[in-house]
Amino acid sequence: QVQLVESGGGLVQAGGSLRLSCVASGRISSVNDMGWYRQAPGKQRELVATITRSGNTNYAGSVKGRITISRDNAKNTVYLQMNSLEPEDTAVYYCNARVVPQMVVIVREYNYWGQGTQVTVSS
């Protein structure tokens, strides 16, 4: 079993900062691409940022310059540093990882999601 557990969400005033963390744990051979997505009330889940195992990043246009994704491969952890937060950033933030588990019949990459962490930005 592989689990993704997020932490670091909360309530912050506009202009403030938050740092989200997500740890992948369980019987893991390798963790490949990792990323963060978010879903605001009444809206579809959308990409925030992704990062490859080698550190190549991709950002949604709406967060470029304000949000930075990073990872620690030794800890199977991905981070999301969010600065200059805006009320429009309010959403549930989900961690995503593509993982090759151990001890599976078919050895391939599987897609996993965390349970989500709430970020609320007040104006």
C-alpha positions, 0 to 999 in steps of 0.5 A: 500500500502507498499513501500520500499524506499532506500537511500545512494547510490553514487560514491566512490573510491575503498577502500571506504565505503557507508551505504545504508538504506531502509525504509518500509512504509505504512499499515504494520502489520509486516516486516519479512525477509529483505535483499539487492540484487544487479544487475550489468550491463549485469548480473542477480540480486544476493543476497548480504545479508539477515536478519531475524526479530530476527537478523539472517544474511546470506551473499554472499561469495563475500561480507563476512567480508566487508559488514554488514547488520542490521535492526531497527525493530521499524523503519521498516528499514534495513541498509547495511554498505559496507566497503573496496568497490571494483569496482566489487561491482558496481551495482544497489542495491535493498532492499527486504522485506517480509511484512504482510500488514494491511487491506488485504483480504488474510492475508499473507506475501507478497514480496516487492522490492524497486526501487534501488539505484546506487552504483559506485566504481571507481578504 
